[in-house]
Amino acid sequence: MNFTYPKTEKLKSKITIGLLFTEGKSVSKYPLRLVYKAGSFDESEKIKMGVSVSKKNFKKAVDRNYFKRVLRETYRLNKHLLIDNLDQPYSFMFFYQTKDRLTYEEINIKTIQLFEKFIAQNSKKPEPESDSISEI
């Protein structure tokens, strides 16, 4: 397993980020939220990931940066859950959405639960439509 978070995996494109917020879907597991969109970029990477912590919840940049570091670290250690279950490229934005100061261990557990919820939501294969036309 590759536990890295290389530059090529970081979501930097303003266009892609804009598409995430206009056309993306989301999945939540308190206090985390994952906004995602399939196939939003043209590279060989399977995932583009960005992290965000609201200034509304944490006024000091030091606090925001701490939680962004924790989110990046929990993503880095658990991204294999996503990569192993994706069939196409995805763009993600990962949010910490509360004023509560959870510990690293709590955030890591919630990240795993969030990724599993995303996988369960997106691995549902649509059932083939059956033609109910009967011959007379």
C-alpha positions as CSV (number, residue, x, y, z in Angstrom):
1,M,0.0,0.0,0.0
2,N,1.1,3.5,-0.8
3,F,0.6,5.8,2.2
4,T,1.6,9.1,0.5
5,Y,-0.3,12.2,-0.4
6,P,1.6,13.5,-3.5
7,K,1.2,16.8,-5.1
8,T,-0.6,15.2,-8.1
9,E,-3.3,14.0,-5.7
10,K,-4.1,17.5,-4.3
11,L,-7.1,19.3,-5.6
12,K,-6.0,22.7,-6.7
13,S,-8.1,23.5,-9.8
14,K,-10.6,26.4,-9.2
15,I,-12.7,25.0,-12.0
16,T,-12.9,21.5,-10.5
17,I,-13.6,23.0,-7.0
18,G,-16.4,25.1,-8.5
19,L,-17.9,22.0,-10.2
20,L,-17.8,20.1,-6.9
21,F,-19.9,22.8,-5.3
22,T,-22.4,23.2,-8.2
23,E,-22.7,19.6,-9.4
24,G,-21.2,17.5,-6.6
25,K,-22.9,15.1,-4.2
26,S,-22.1,14.8,-0.6
27,V,-22.0,12.3,2.2
28,S,-21.7,13.1,5.9
29,K,-20.6,11.5,9.1
30,Y,-20.6,14.0,12.0
31,P,-18.5,16.2,12.1
32,L,-17.0,15.3,8.7
33,R,-18.4,15.9,5.2
34,L,-17.2,14.6,1.9
35,V,-18.3,16.4,-1.3
36,Y,-17.5,14.4,-4.4
37,K,-17.9,14.3,-8.2
38,A,-16.9,11.6,-10.6
39,G,-14.6,12.1,-13.5
40,S,-13.8,15.8,-13.0
41,F,-10.2,15.8,-14.3
42,D,-8.0,14.4,-17.0
43,E,-5.1,12.8,-15.2
44,S,-3.9,9.3,-14.4
45,E,-4.6,9.7,-10.7
46,K,-7.8,8.1,-9.4
47,I,-8.4,10.7,-6.7
48,K,-8.0,14.5,-6.3
49,M,-8.6,15.5,-2.7
50,G,-8.8,18.9,-1.0
51,V,-9.4,19.7,2.7
52,S,-11.2,22.6,4.3
53,V,-11.9,23.9,7.8
54,S,-14.3,26.9,8.2
55,K,-13.1,30.2,9.4
56,K,-16.6,30.5,11.0
57,N,-15.8,27.6,13.3
58,F,-12.2,28.4,14.1
59,K,-11.2,32.0,14.0
60,K,-7.5,31.4,14.5
61,A,-5.5,30.2,11.5
62,V,-3.4,28.0,13.9
63,D,-6.5,26.0,14.8
64,R,-7.7,25.7,11.2
65,N,-4.3,24.6,10.0
66,Y,-4.2,22.0,12.8
67,F,-7.5,20.4,11.8
68,K,-6.5,20.5,8.1
69,R,-3.3,18.7,8.9
70,V,-5.3,16.1,10.9
71,L,-7.8,15.7,7.9
72,R,-4.9,15.2,5.4
73,E,-3.2,12.7,7.7
74,T,-6.4,10.6,8.3
75,Y,-7.1,10.7,4.5
76,R,-3.5,9.6,3.7
77,L,-3.7,6.6,6.1
78,N,-7.2,5.5,4.9
79,K,-7.2,6.4,1.2
80,H,-6.7,2.8,0.3
81,L,-10.4,2.2,1.3
82,L,-11.4,4.6,-1.5
83,I,-8.8,3.6,-4.1
84,D,-9.6,-0.1,-3.8
85,N,-13.3,0.5,-4.4
86,L,-13.3,3.2,-7.2
87,D,-13.9,2.3,-10.8
88,Q,-13.4,5.8,-12.1
89,P,-11.6,9.0,-11.1
90,Y,-13.2,11.1,-8.4
91,S,-12.7,14.6,-7.0
92,F,-13.2,15.1,-3.3
93,M,-13.4,18.0,-0.8
94,F,-13.1,16.9,2.8
95,F,-14.6,19.2,5.4
96,Y,-14.4,19.5,9.2
97,Q,-17.8,21.1,10.2
98,T,-18.0,21.7,13.9
99,K,-16.6,23.9,16.6
100,D,-16.0,20.8,18.7
101,R,-12.3,19.9,19.1
102,L,-12.2,16.2,18.5
103,T,-9.1,14.2,19.1
104,Y,-7.0,12.7,16.3
105,E,-8.3,9.2,17.1
106,E,-11.9,10.3,17.0
107,I,-11.4,12.0,13.7
108,N,-9.6,9.0,12.3
109,I,-12.5,6.7,13.3
110,K,-15.1,9.1,11.8
111,T,-13.0,9.3,8.6
112,I,-13.0,5.5,8.2
113,Q,-16.8,5.5,8.8
114,L,-17.3,8.3,6.3
115,F,-15.2,6.5,3.6
116,E,-17.2,3.3,4.2
117,K,-20.5,5.2,3.9
118,F,-19.3,6.7,0.6
119,I,-18.3,3.3,-0.7
120,A,-21.6,1.8,0.3
121,Q,-23.5,4.7,-1.3
122,N,-21.6,4.5,-4.6
123,S,-21.1,0.7,-5.0
124,K,-24.8,0.1,-5.4
125,K,-25.1,-1.1,-9.0
126,P,-28.3,-0.2,-10.7
127,E,-30.4,-3.2,-11.3
128,P,-31.1,-4.0,-15.0
129,E,-34.5,-2.8,-16.1
130,S,-36.7,-5.7,-17.1
131,D,-38.9,-5.3,-20.1
132,S,-42.4,-6.1,-19.0
133,I,-43.8,-6.2,-22.6
134,S,-45.6,-9.4,-23.1
135,E,-46.1,-10.9,-26.5
136,I,-49.7,-11.4,-27.5
